[in-house]
Each structure stands twice: as C-alpha cells, then as structure tokens.
Amino acid sequence: MTRQRPPRSSASRRTSAQRGGQQPGKPTGKPLGKLRIIGGEFRRRQLPVLDSPGLRPTPDRVRETLFNWLGQQLYGQQVLDLFAGTGALGIEALSRGAAWVDFVERDPRVAAQLSTNLTSLNITASAVHVNDVQAYLARPTKPYTLVFLDPPFHQQLAAPCCSTLENSGWLDNEAMIYLETETVLAPNVPANWLLHRETQAGESTARLYQRQAP
C-alpha cells in the first residue's frame, strides 16, 4: 500500500500511500475531514475520516458518476468493497439499496473508523474484514453481484485481483466490477468482462465492467 501516486484532484477514495491493502502508514487517530454521502437513504450525512497518510474519500463528482452508471441496479445487490479505505463506495451502495457489503481493509485503525461510521448509520447489513486483499481473496467465498476494486497504483495488483475474482468463484454470472487504475496502465482483465463505462479523472481511469458467464 506504500506508493507514490501522482496527485489527483478528482479521482480517489485515497491517494497512493493508503489505498487499503499494502503496507499501511501510521494514522494519527485524529479526524482529517468529512465523507459526505451523496445519495439514497443517508444522503447528506457526513462521516469523519481518519487522519491517516493519503486517506481521502472519493470526491462527490466521481462517486456521482459511478452511481449514475449503476442506476437502479443497486437494490438487493451483494457487494464486495476491496481496498476499502473510508468505505465511501460501499457505504454509498448501502445508502442506495444494496442488501449487503463486505469491506476489506488492511489497516486496523482505518478499518476501526469505518466500523464506527457504519455503526453511526445503524447499518447492520455489512462486515469489515481487517485483512490483506490478496490473502482475503484466497479464502472460500460466495458470489457477489457488484465489486469495487481500487488497488494501490504501480504495485501490479489489478491483474491478479481480477484473475482471482474471475477464477475463484467470487462473481455472480452477470456481476458488475468497478476498477480504478492509473491511466498509464492498460488493465489486463478476463476476456468475458465487457467494458460498460469508462472515464478519466486526473491521473486515474475508472472503468465499469459487466461480466458475462463463460
């Protein structure tokens, strides 16, 4: 998780130093700012964000674009939020009708703040897993209908995570997968993931894929 990701004005839950999976920095434990929920049941609620190196919520504009792509497909979804960080995407999904979200975040303090925020919203349809993403993906699983995948840049994590998701039973037959990578990277995704939407913001590119059953 320790990496130097180019500064971005509009594209990330977190910058390079703390994207939820590898070599976490040391948080100070002090509030850094606020995460604002932009739609659904918890619209306009503001949640504290831990003061941890590089930890930032995805800007409102980027989240709004993603959830406009997803539209009404969120109701009843089983969601997996990898490299969760603040949990901005998973919480937004719950606010908009997702049935369940599993958050995976390696940094214990960041995960603890995420758990506190979920409790403050009285959300019970979720679980926060303090674990390395690749180790978590090696365990037995159930299929998910929506996955958020936003790995640290320049650590070659996108391709192996995509491969494991596809080949180890993590995805429903027609799952949607949101993938954010550095723009210079042409992601190597399974052939049966069809690109549904794509946008670039700063130094990152966000893509939404629709899986077709092999």
C-alpha positions in Angstrom: 0.0 0.0 0.0 3.0 2.3 0.3 3.4 4.0 -3.1 3.7 7.5 -4.5 0.6 8.0 -6.6 0.5 11.3 -8.7 -1.7 13.9 -7.1 -5.3 13.8 -8.3 -7.9 16.4 -7.9 -10.9 14.2 -8.6 -10.5 10.5 -8.7 -9.8 8.7 -5.5 -11.0 7.5 -2.1 -7.4 7.5 -1.2 -4.1 8.6 -2.6 -1.1 6.3 -3.1 0.1 6.0 0.4 -3.0 4.3 1.8 -5.3 2.5 -0.6 -6.5 -0.3 1.7 -4.3 -3.2 1.1 -0.5 -2.9 1.3 2.0 -1.6 3.9 -0.3 0.9 5.7 1.1 4.1 7.1 0.7 5.1 10.7 -2.6 7.0 11.3 -2.6 9.7 14.0 -6.1 8.8 15.0 -7.3 12.4 14.6 -10.2 13.4 12.3 -9.0 14.6 8.9 -12.2 15.7 7.4 -15.7 14.5 6.4 -17.1 12.0 4.0 -20.4 13.2 2.6 -23.0 10.6 1.4 -24.4 12.0 -1.8 -27.5 9.9 -2.5 -30.1 7.5 -1.1 -31.2 6.9 2.5 -28.2 8.6 4.1 -28.0 11.5 1.6 -26.1 14.5 3.1 -24.9 12.6 6.1 -21.3 13.5 7.0 -18.9 10.9 8.4 -15.5 11.5 9.9 -12.4 10.4 8.0 -9.4 9.2 10.0 -6.1 11.2 9.7 -4.1 8.5 8.0 -1.4 9.1 5.3 -3.0 9.6 2.0 -6.5 8.6 3.1 -9.2 10.6 1.3 -12.8 9.9 0.3 -13.7 9.6 -3.4 -14.8 13.1 -4.4 -18.5 13.6 -4.8 -18.3 14.1 -8.5 -16.5 10.8 -9.1 -18.9 8.9 -6.9 -21.9 10.5 -8.5 -20.7 9.5 -12.0 -20.2 5.8 -10.9 -23.6 5.6 -9.2 -25.3 7.2 -12.2 -23.7 4.4 -14.2 -25.2 1.8 -11.9 -28.6 3.5 -11.7 -31.3 1.4 -10.1 -29.2 -1.8 -10.3 -28.1 -1.4 -6.7 -31.3 -2.7 -5.0 -30.6 -6.1 -3.4 -27.0 -6.3 -4.5 -24.4 -8.3 -2.7 -21.3 -6.0 -2.8 -17.6 -6.5 -2.1 -15.5 -3.4 -1.5 -11.8 -4.2 -1.8 -9.1 -1.8 -0.6 -12.0 -0.2 1.1 -10.3 2.7 3.0 -13.0 5.1 4.1 -15.6 2.7 2.6 -17.0 5.6 0.6 -18.2 3.4 -2.3 -19.6 0.6 -0.2 -21.5 3.0 2.1 -22.9 4.8 -0.9 -24.1 1.4 -2.2 -25.8 0.6 1.1 -27.4 4.1 1.1 -28.9 3.3 -2.3 -30.3 -0.1 -1.5 -27.6 -2.7 -1.6 -28.5 -5.7 0.5 -25.0 -6.4 1.9 -21.5 -5.1 1.7 -18.2 -6.8 2.8 -15.5 -4.2 3.2 -11.8 -5.4 3.1 -9.2 -3.0 4.6 -5.8 -4.0 5.9 -5.1 -1.0 8.2 -6.7 -1.8 11.6 -7.2 1.9 12.6 -8.8 2.8 9.2 -11.0 -0.3 9.5 -12.0 0.6 13.0 -13.1 4.1 11.8 -15.0 2.5 9.0 -16.8 0.2 11.5 -17.6 3.2 13.7 -19.1 5.1 10.8 -21.3 2.1 9.9 -22.5 1.9 13.4 -23.3 5.6 13.5 -25.6 5.0 10.5 -27.2 2.0 12.2 -26.0 -0.2 9.3 -26.1 -3.9 10.2 -26.0 -5.4 6.6 -22.2 -5.2 6.4 -19.0 -6.6 7.7 -15.5 -5.1 7.9 -12.6 -7.5 7.3 -9.2 -6.5 8.5 -7.1 -8.3 6.0 -4.8 -8.0 3.1 -6.9 -8.2 -0.1 -4.9 -10.9 -1.8 -5.0 -13.0 1.4 -8.7 -12.4 1.7 -9.4 -13.5 -1.9 -7.6 -16.8 -1.2 -10.4 -17.9 1.2 -13.6 -19.7 0.3 -16.3 -17.4 -0.9 -19.8 -16.7 -2.1 -20.6 -14.9 -5.4 -21.1 -11.2 -5.4 -23.1 -9.2 -7.8 -21.1 -6.0 -7.6 -17.4 -5.5 -6.7 -15.4 -2.3 -6.1 -11.7 -2.7 -6.9 -9.4 0.3 -6.4 -5.9 -1.1 -5.7 -2.7 0.9 -5.0 -1.2 2.2 -8.1 2.1 0.9 -9.5 2.1 -2.3 -7.5 0.8 -4.6 -10.2 -2.2 -5.6 -8.1 -5.1 -5.0 -10.5 -4.5 -8.0 -12.8 -4.0 -10.7 -10.2 -7.0 -9.4 -8.2 -9.2 -9.5 -11.4 -8.0 -13.0 -12.2 -8.8 -14.3 -8.7 -12.2 -12.7 -8.7 -13.0 -14.4 -12.0 -11.5 -17.8 -11.4 -12.2 -18.5 -7.7 -16.0 -18.1 -7.5 -16.2 -14.5 -6.3 -18.5 -13.3 -9.1 -22.1 -13.8 -9.9 -22.8 -14.8 -13.6 -23.6 -11.2 -14.5 -21.6 -9.3 -11.9 -20.6 -5.7 -12.3 -17.0 -4.8 -11.5 -15.7 -1.3 -10.9 -12.0 -1.0 -11.5 -9.9 2.1 -11.0 -6.2 2.2 -12.1 -3.5 4.6 -13.1 -4.3 5.9 -16.6 -0.9 4.7 -18.0 -2.0 1.1 -17.2 -3.9 -0.9 -19.7 -5.7 -3.3 -17.3 -5.5 -7.0 -18.1 -9.0 -8.2 -17.3 -10.7 -11.5 -18.1 -12.0 -11.8 -21.7 -15.6 -12.2 -20.5 -15.6 -8.8 -18.7 -17.2 -6.4 -21.1 -16.4 -2.7 -20.7 -19.7 -0.9 -19.9 -18.5 2.6 -19.0 -15.2 4.4 -18.7 -14.0 7.8 -17.6 -10.7 9.5 -16.8 -10.1 11.9 -13.9 -6.6 13.3 -13.3 -4.1 10.5 -13.4 -6.6 7.7 -12.9 -9.1 5.9 -15.2 -12.3 4.4 -13.8 -13.9 1.5 -15.7 -17.2 -0.4 -15.0 -17.3 -3.9 -16.5 -20.2 -6.3 -17.0 -19.3 -9.9 -16.6 -20.7 -12.5 -19.0 -20.8 -16.1 -17.7 -18.1 -18.1 -19.5 
